[in-house]
Amino acid sequence: MIPEKKDQAANQKKKGTRGRRPVSHDTGLYKERNTVERLINKLKAWRGIATRYDKTPDSYLAGLHLRASMIWIKDLTQTTK
């Protein structure tokens, strides 16, 4: 059952500041977080990293470095055009 608008407002008022959305929005912080999340998603797009096929930490780290360098090189070649 979906609560009525009055009930929602009353519940938010009862919670005080915890019941509301944050008033401020840090655009710079959001942009940095979005950049990191996109990079992690690009890394995970490589099957070996996403499924953790490598058994040893050293080989997994090597795969991360390889994939990161592939992403970096692709980015460099696209920005020079």
VMD Tcl script that draws the C-alpha trace (Angstrom):
set ca {
  {0.00 0.00 0.00}
  {1.36 3.40 -1.00}
  {1.17 5.98 1.78}
  {-0.75 9.20 1.26}
  {1.09 12.49 0.73}
  {0.09 13.63 4.22}
  {1.57 10.48 5.73}
  {4.81 10.93 3.80}
  {5.14 14.55 4.95}
  {4.37 13.55 8.55}
  {6.99 10.77 8.48}
  {9.60 13.12 7.04}
  {8.81 15.72 9.67}
  {9.06 13.09 12.41}
  {12.52 12.06 11.19}
  {13.72 15.65 11.15}
  {16.76 16.37 8.98}
  {17.32 12.63 8.41}
  {14.03 12.38 6.51}
  {14.95 14.84 3.78}
  {17.28 14.74 0.82}
  {20.56 16.58 1.21}
  {20.28 20.25 0.38}
  {23.75 20.65 -1.06}
  {25.30 18.82 -3.98}
  {29.07 18.84 -4.48}
  {29.48 18.80 -8.25}
  {33.25 18.32 -8.16}
  {33.04 15.34 -5.82}
  {30.27 13.77 -7.92}
  {32.37 14.20 -11.09}
  {35.40 12.52 -9.49}
  {33.29 9.65 -8.17}
  {31.69 9.16 -11.57}
  {35.14 9.04 -13.22}
  {36.34 6.35 -10.80}
  {33.16 4.29 -11.24}
  {33.47 4.42 -15.03}
  {37.09 3.25 -14.85}
  {36.15 0.35 -12.57}
  {33.40 -0.64 -15.01}
  {35.91 -0.55 -17.89}
  {38.25 -2.77 -15.91}
  {35.46 -5.20 -15.09}
  {34.45 -5.37 -18.75}
  {37.52 -7.54 -19.23}
  {36.38 -11.05 -18.41}
  {39.55 -12.15 -16.61}
  {39.23 -9.36 -14.08}
  {35.47 -9.58 -13.64}
  {35.47 -13.32 -12.96}
  {38.81 -13.44 -11.12}
  {40.18 -16.37 -13.14}
  {43.75 -15.70 -12.01}
  {44.58 -17.76 -8.96}
  {47.50 -15.82 -7.54}
  {47.42 -12.17 -6.44}
  {50.45 -11.42 -8.61}
  {48.82 -12.66 -11.81}
  {45.58 -10.82 -10.96}
  {47.53 -7.59 -10.39}
  {49.36 -8.13 -13.67}
  {45.98 -8.46 -15.40}
  {44.82 -5.21 -13.80}
  {47.95 -3.44 -14.98}
  {47.57 -4.86 -18.49}
  {43.93 -3.82 -18.75}
  {44.64 -0.36 -17.31}
  {47.43 0.17 -19.83}
  {45.13 -0.94 -22.66}
  {42.51 1.59 -21.55}
  {45.17 4.31 -21.22}
  {46.62 3.64 -24.68}
  {43.16 3.65 -26.25}
  {42.41 6.96 -24.54}
  {45.69 8.45 -25.76}
  {45.07 7.44 -29.36}
  {41.54 8.86 -29.30}
  {42.55 12.24 -27.88}
  {45.31 12.85 -30.43}
  {42.94 12.71 -33.41}
}
mol new
graphics top color blue
foreach p $ca { graphics top sphere $p radius 0.5 }
foreach p [lrange $ca 0 end-1] q [lrange $ca 1 end] { graphics top cylinder $p $q radius 0.2 }
display resetview
